[in-house]
Amino acid sequence: MSIRTERVAELIQRELGNIFQKELPRNGALTTIVAVKVTPDLSLARVYLSVLGAKELAQSVLGHVRKETKFFRKELSSKIRNQFRQMPELEFYLDDVAEKAARIDELLRQAKAQSSNAEPRPNA
């Protein structure tokens, strides 16, 4: 990623975070923008969300955000109107890296517990 696309991604992440804080309904889900990746031509911004809560809740939040994409794009445009000739399109995705990391951690703990419970091998 070039320096310009990184700056644009950081700006979008910061401003969308502020918009989410004000506009997203508080239905027990803590929603965080984990990352924003912008295409080199600045026409598309992929926004990765982390939703703390059950999978069903995360899917519900993602559905709501996707349904309101035009609203979020308009709000974002009003916040950073002088930065772009044309505001990038927004695409929202769930980021499940934290969930996968927790699963891997649990599997490693299980493997360690099983290896410590196993009988030691006699020396050959």
C-alpha positions in Angstrom: 0.0 0.0 0.0 1.3 3.5 -0.8 1.6 6.2 1.8 -1.4 8.0 0.3 -3.7 4.9 0.4 -2.5 4.2 4.0 -3.4 7.8 5.0 -6.8 7.6 3.3 -7.5 4.2 5.1 -6.5 5.7 8.5 -8.7 8.8 7.9 -11.7 6.6 6.8 -11.2 4.3 9.8 -11.0 7.2 12.3 -14.0 9.1 10.9 -16.2 6.0 10.4 -15.4 5.0 14.0 -16.7 8.4 15.2 -19.8 8.0 13.0 -20.4 4.4 14.3 -20.1 5.6 17.8 -22.9 8.1 17.3 -25.1 6.3 14.9 -25.0 2.5 15.5 -27.7 1.2 17.8 -26.5 -0.1 21.1 -28.0 -3.6 21.1 -25.4 -5.2 23.4 -22.8 -5.4 20.7 -19.4 -3.6 20.8 -18.5 -2.8 17.2 -15.0 -1.8 16.3 -13.4 -1.0 13.0 -10.4 -3.2 12.9 -9.0 -2.2 9.5 -9.7 -0.3 6.4 -8.1 -1.3 3.1 -8.3 1.1 0.2 -7.7 0.2 -3.5 -4.8 2.0 -5.2 -7.2 4.1 -7.3 -9.1 5.1 -4.1 -12.4 3.9 -5.5 -13.2 1.3 -2.9 -12.6 1.0 0.8 -13.1 -2.4 2.4 -14.0 -1.9 6.1 -13.4 -4.8 8.5 -15.5 -4.9 11.6 -15.1 -6.8 14.8 -18.3 -7.3 16.8 -18.0 -8.5 20.4 -20.9 -10.9 21.1 -22.6 -13.9 19.7 -22.2 -14.8 16.0 -25.9 -14.1 15.4 -25.4 -10.6 16.9 -22.4 -10.0 14.7 -24.3 -11.0 11.6 -27.2 -8.8 12.6 -24.9 -5.8 13.1 -23.1 -6.5 9.8 -26.5 -6.7 8.0 -27.6 -3.4 9.5 -24.3 -1.7 8.5 -24.5 -3.1 5.0 -28.1 -1.9 4.7 -27.1 1.6 5.8 -24.0 1.8 3.6 -25.3 4.8 1.6 -26.0 6.6 4.9 -22.5 5.9 6.2 -20.9 7.0 3.0 -22.8 10.2 3.0 -21.9 11.0 6.6 -18.3 10.1 5.9 -18.3 12.4 2.8 -19.6 15.3 4.9 -16.8 14.8 7.4 -13.9 14.6 4.9 -15.4 16.4 1.9 -12.2 18.3 0.9 -10.0 15.2 0.8 -11.3 13.4 -2.3 -12.7 14.2 -5.7 -15.0 11.2 -5.3 -15.7 9.4 -2.1 -14.7 5.7 -2.2 -17.4 3.1 -2.2 -17.7 1.3 1.1 -17.8 -2.5 1.6 -18.2 -4.0 5.1 -16.9 -7.4 6.2 -16.7 -9.1 9.6 -13.2 -9.6 10.8 -12.9 -12.9 12.8 -9.2 -12.9 13.4 -9.7 -12.5 17.2 -12.1 -15.4 17.2 -9.7 -17.6 15.3 -6.8 -16.6 17.6 -8.9 -17.6 20.6 -9.7 -20.9 19.0 -6.0 -21.6 18.2 -5.1 -20.7 21.8 -7.7 -23.1 23.2 -6.4 -25.9 20.9 -2.8 -25.3 22.0 -3.9 -25.4 25.7 -5.7 -28.7 25.0 -2.7 -30.2 23.3 -0.4 -29.1 26.1 -2.7 -30.6 28.7 -2.9 -33.9 26.8 0.9 -34.1 26.4 1.4 -33.4 30.1 -1.1 -36.2 31.0 0.5 -38.7 28.6 2.9 -41.2 30.2 6.6 -40.5 29.6 8.3 -42.8 27.0 11.1 -45.0 28.3 14.5 -44.3 27.0 15.5 -46.7 24.2 
